[in-house]
């Protein structure tokens, strides 16, 4: 039902896959940026990168579901 609603709203599998790859890139950028901003030696610097990086599998799973629905 969720996949049907996403498809009806105009979201396609390619959009979800693109969001997954953007999430991976944003994760790297966020991690690098937080390393520069945080004080040296703090362990919090990588948490934002990990948090954003966890979105990618969800986007890829949605893309796979949409791809299956589109066929």
VMD Tcl script that draws the C-alpha trace (Angstrom):
set ca {
  {0.00 0.00 0.00}
  {2.82 2.41 0.85}
  {4.62 1.60 -2.39}
  {1.42 2.20 -4.35}
  {0.98 5.62 -2.70}
  {4.58 6.57 -3.43}
  {4.19 5.50 -7.06}
  {0.93 7.42 -7.43}
  {2.57 10.54 -6.01}
  {5.18 10.45 -8.79}
  {8.12 8.92 -6.97}
  {9.92 6.34 -9.09}
  {12.59 3.77 -8.29}
  {15.26 5.99 -9.82}
  {14.39 8.75 -7.35}
  {14.82 6.41 -4.38}
  {18.12 5.06 -5.74}
  {19.38 8.61 -6.27}
  {18.38 9.51 -2.70}
  {20.38 6.50 -1.47}
  {23.52 7.60 -3.30}
  {23.06 11.20 -2.12}
  {22.75 9.88 1.43}
  {26.08 8.09 1.09}
  {27.77 11.23 -0.23}
  {26.15 13.40 2.43}
  {27.35 10.95 5.07}
  {30.97 11.36 3.96}
  {30.67 15.16 3.76}
  {29.01 15.35 7.18}
  {31.66 13.14 8.73}
  {34.53 15.16 7.24}
  {32.93 18.45 8.27}
  {32.26 17.29 11.82}
  {35.87 16.16 12.19}
  {37.01 19.70 11.43}
  {34.46 21.37 13.69}
  {34.76 19.10 16.71}
  {37.70 19.28 19.04}
  {40.38 16.75 18.27}
  {39.92 13.47 20.05}
  {36.17 13.69 20.60}
  {34.23 10.62 19.55}
  {31.07 12.52 18.62}
  {32.45 13.66 15.27}
  {31.49 10.50 13.44}
  {27.94 10.18 14.79}
  {26.30 12.50 12.26}
  {28.01 10.69 9.41}
  {26.81 7.33 10.70}
  {23.29 8.69 11.28}
  {22.97 10.01 7.72}
  {24.63 6.89 6.31}
  {21.92 4.72 7.84}
  {19.34 6.29 5.51}
  {20.90 4.74 2.38}
  {19.66 1.14 2.90}
  {16.14 2.41 3.47}
  {16.19 4.41 0.25}
  {17.60 1.44 -1.68}
  {14.91 -0.86 -0.24}
  {12.19 1.60 -1.25}
  {13.75 1.80 -4.71}
  {13.72 -1.98 -5.01}
  {10.09 -2.14 -3.90}
  {9.13 0.58 -6.39}
  {11.06 -1.16 -9.14}
  {9.17 -4.39 -8.47}
  {5.86 -2.52 -8.37}
  {6.60 -0.72 -11.63}
  {7.08 -4.07 -13.41}
}
mol new
graphics top color blue
foreach p $ca { graphics top sphere $p radius 0.5 }
foreach p [lrange $ca 0 end-1] q [lrange $ca 1 end] { graphics top cylinder $p $q radius 0.2 }
display resetview
